[in-house]
Amino acid sequence: MDSTTSQDKYYGTSQAEAGETLDIVWSLKNVEKYGSAVEQYPEKNIRYHLFPTWRSQLGNLLLFLLTSLVTISASNWVDWTIIKGELFSFNGTSYQLHLPILIFLPGLILTKILVRIYDSEYIIDGRGVEAQVGIVSFMLRQPRLRFEDIRGVEPSQTIIERLFTIGQLEIGSAMKEDVEIVMEGISDPRAVQLFLSEEIERSLRRITNSTINTGNIGTSSATAAMILRGD
C-alpha cells in the first residue's frame, strides 16, 4: 500500500542512469526528507518547487464572495440588471435568456485570483534559484540566479500576512541594484529564506573547496615537473 502523501509526490520526475531529477513541492517536511539540493548535486538533481498559496488571495476571495452575493441580490430585486429575451426556438418551444449583467464582476475577480495563483512558479535546485513568471500570460519571464551571485535574500510581510504565515521573498544579486526575483504569495517566506541562506553557504563552501583542490593539484604537477627536469 502506497503511503506517500500528495505533498511528497513528484511531478515531471525523470530518472537516468547517470543520476536522477526529482521535482518536489517545497515544504519543511520535504526538505527534512530529501535534504539539501546543493549537497546532492550533480549525483541527484533535486528541484524544490514553490507556488503562490490560496491564502495569499484571501482579500480577493472575500471580495469575490461579496460581489457574488450582491449580484444575486441585485438580480432578484432590480430588473434592469437582467438581460431578458428569446434565445432560440426549437420544435415549437421557446428558450428564454436571463443573463445577470453584474455576473461579470465576480467573474473578473475570480479570473484575477486564478491568474495570480497559477501564473508563477519558483524553483530551487542544486545550482541556484529560478522564477517562471507569466505561465498563463502572454509574456513569460524566467530570471535565474546562481547561488554564488546572490547577495540578498529578504522576506517581506504585512501584519495580516504574518498571521497567515504568507508573504514575499526578495532575492537580489551584486550584478543589479534592483531585486531580480520576487517570490510572491508563498507560504512561510522566513523558512524559505533560512533554507536559501544555508544552500548559498553550502554552494560557496563547495566552490572554495574546489578552488583549493585545483590549486593543490596544480602545485603538485609543477613540483613533479621540476623533479623530472632535475631542477
URMO-V245812 format. One record per residue. N is the residue number from 1. RES is the residue in one letter. PHI is phi as a letter, one per 30 degrees, with the letter a starting at -180 (* if undefined). Layout:
BEGIN
N & RES & PHI
N & RES & PHI
END
This chain:
BEGIN
1 & M & *
2 & D & d
3 & S & c
4 & T & d
5 & T & d
6 & S & d
7 & Q & d
8 & D & d
9 & K & d
10 & Y & c
11 & Y & b
12 & G & i
13 & T & d
14 & S & b
15 & Q & b
16 & A & b
17 & E & d
18 & A & d
19 & G & l
20 & E & b
21 & T & c
22 & L & c
23 & D & c
24 & I & b
25 & V & d
26 & W & d
27 & S & a
28 & L & d
29 & K & d
30 & N & d
31 & V & d
32 & E & d
33 & K & d
34 & Y & c
35 & G & i
36 & S & d
37 & A & d
38 & V & d
39 & E & d
40 & Q & c
41 & Y & d
42 & P & c
43 & E & e
44 & K & b
45 & N & c
46 & I & c
47 & R & b
48 & Y & d
49 & H & c
50 & L & b
51 & F & b
52 & P & d
53 & T & c
54 & W & d
55 & R & d
56 & S & d
57 & Q & c
58 & L & e
59 & G & d
60 & N & d
61 & L & d
62 & L & d
63 & L & d
64 & F & d
65 & L & d
66 & L & d
67 & T & d
68 & S & d
69 & L & d
70 & V & d
71 & T & d
72 & I & d
73 & S & d
74 & A & d
75 & S & d
76 & N & d
77 & W & c
78 & V & c
79 & D & d
80 & W & d
81 & T & d
82 & I & c
83 & I & d
84 & K & c
85 & G & l
86 & E & d
87 & L & d
88 & F & a
89 & S & c
90 & F & b
91 & N & h
92 & G & i
93 & T & c
94 & S & c
95 & Y & c
96 & Q & c
97 & L & c
98 & H & b
99 & L & c
100 & P & d
101 & I & d
102 & L & d
103 & I & d
104 & F & d
105 & L & d
106 & P & d
107 & G & d
108 & L & d
109 & I & d
110 & L & d
111 & T & d
112 & K & d
113 & I & d
114 & L & d
115 & V & d
116 & R & d
117 & I & d
118 & Y & c
119 & D & d
120 & S & b
121 & E & b
122 & Y & b
123 & I & b
124 & I & c
125 & D & b
126 & G & d
127 & R & c
128 & G & l
129 & V & b
130 & E & b
131 & A & c
132 & Q & c
133 & V & c
134 & G & j
135 & I & d
136 & V & c
137 & S & c
138 & F & d
139 & M & c
140 & L & c
141 & R & c
142 & Q & b
143 & P & d
144 & R & b
145 & L & b
146 & R & d
147 & F & e
148 & E & d
149 & D & c
150 & I & d
151 & R & b
152 & G & a
153 & V & b
154 & E & b
155 & P & d
156 & S & b
157 & Q & b
158 & T & d
159 & I & d
160 & I & d
161 & E & d
162 & R & d
163 & L & d
164 & F & c
165 & T & h
166 & I & b
167 & G & l
168 & Q & b
169 & L & b
170 & E & c
171 & I & b
172 & G & b
173 & S & b
174 & A & d
175 & M & d
176 & K & b
177 & E & d
178 & D & d
179 & V & d
180 & E & c
181 & I & b
182 & V & b
183 & M & d
184 & E & c
185 & G & i
186 & I & d
187 & S & d
188 & D & h
189 & P & d
190 & R & d
191 & A & d
192 & V & d
193 & Q & d
194 & L & d
195 & F & d
196 & L & d
197 & S & d
198 & E & d
199 & E & d
200 & I & d
201 & E & d
202 & R & d
203 & S & d
204 & L & d
205 & R & d
206 & R & d
207 & I & d
208 & T & d
209 & N & d
210 & S & d
211 & T & d
212 & I & d
213 & N & d
214 & T & d
215 & G & d
216 & N & d
217 & I & d
218 & G & d
219 & T & d
220 & S & d
221 & S & d
222 & A & d
223 & T & d
224 & A & d
225 & A & d
226 & M & d
227 & I & d
228 & L & d
229 & R & d
230 & G & i
231 & D & d
END
